[in-house]
């Protein structure tokens, strides 16, 4: 099944040039694992970058540039100690039965905690993640409805299993959702008979719009 919701070109470009924070970068990378169309778009950026390099005028080098380069090559270098290669991240037992894309298979997924009956979350540890940001897996039982909320920053959701619907449409495996404004209010409803698993990356905490949302917010830690 092909994804029908994709990241915008600006977000793909920021991913291409390495300008995204860790959580957003993981989200785009996970979508790319599942979306041939966006992988093709990324190849276009690569081709454009190569074409620009070919058409860029060269810069004159100093007369002794070659001598300096050779001197550096011949200079002894103190090699740093090579640390042992880290083993692949251990897959938590609670993820057995879920099909995770390659980008998530090497991620450090921590222990899950239950937010409500039928809803659990599992934080993902990402070096360099901003203090206010959160990246996590969320599993919601089929047929449930999430409390209505808005956002203080971008919230990206990549569907990994199941399907949900909000005011923007239906989202299934591989689909990419982005909410990024305070008035971008949504209330995801889980559809079908398969539990939903998704990757969520938030730049800042959400803003609940219901009393139930405010009650659950300290438990959810988002």
Protein Blocks (a to p, Z undefined) as FASTA:
>chain_A
ZZfbdcdfklmmmmmnopacfklmmmmmmmmmmmmklmmmmmmmmmmmmmmmmmpccddd
dfklmmmmmmmmmpccdddddddddddddddfklgoiacdfklmmpccdddddfbghiac
dddddehiafkbccddddddehiacdddddfbdcddddfedcdddfkbccdehiacddfb
fklccddddehjbdcddddddfbdcddfbfklmmmmmmnoZZ
